[in-house]
């Protein structure tokens, strides 16, 4: 009898939970994430190669910048380049890379570089090569590092 009562109580509890209103989607907290630089290569084949070959990796690491590259042209011959936490979610096939690129905000019709601040918001976009000096100047600027900017924090 005690066992039947326990089963009945469990069934009632499950029914009550299933009727409860569902919570909305949980938004990811980007506040502790590094800054993300996303290279979207869906135009000129050499765009990602040129950008990646000139990166000052030590400078990126010092500024906690992760890099992810999504490339249609390089999909058949290269594993996506990633530096930092994003490397754990990179797909090895073109279909997966395109899906991930769209999720990162890439335009699948052209080349672009997208910079996300620690807040998870897009800070800047470029459609051409981005030099280390230009990126570091932005990252080291008061506009980017000031808590009141809403970008870095």
C-alpha positions, 0 to 999 in steps of 0.5 A: 500500500505504501508503494502504491501511495508513493507511485500515485504521489510521484504521478501527481507531482509529474503531472503538476510539473508538466502543466507548469508554464515553460520558461523562455529560452535562457540567454547565454551570459557572455560577460566572462567570455573573451572578445571574439573575432570571426572571419567569414570567408564566403567570397575571395578564396584568399581572404581567410588565408591572408587574414590568418597568416598575419595574426599576431597570436601573442597580441590576441592572447594578451587581449583575450581575443578568440578567433574563428574562421568559417570558409567555404573555399577552405572547407575541402582542404582545411580544418577550420582555424580556431584559437580559444574556446570556440575551437570546441564547437567548430564543424568539420563539414561545409554544411555545418560550417555554414550553419555555424557561420550564420549563427555567428552573424556571417553573410554567406555571400561575401567576406567579412570580419566581425568583432564581438565584445565581451557583452556578446554584441557586435562591436565592429565589422570589416569587409577587408583585411584587418591589420593587427595594429587597427584591431589592437588600437580599437581593443586598447582604446578607452571606448572599448575598455571603459566599463561605461561603454557597454562593449567590454563588460 
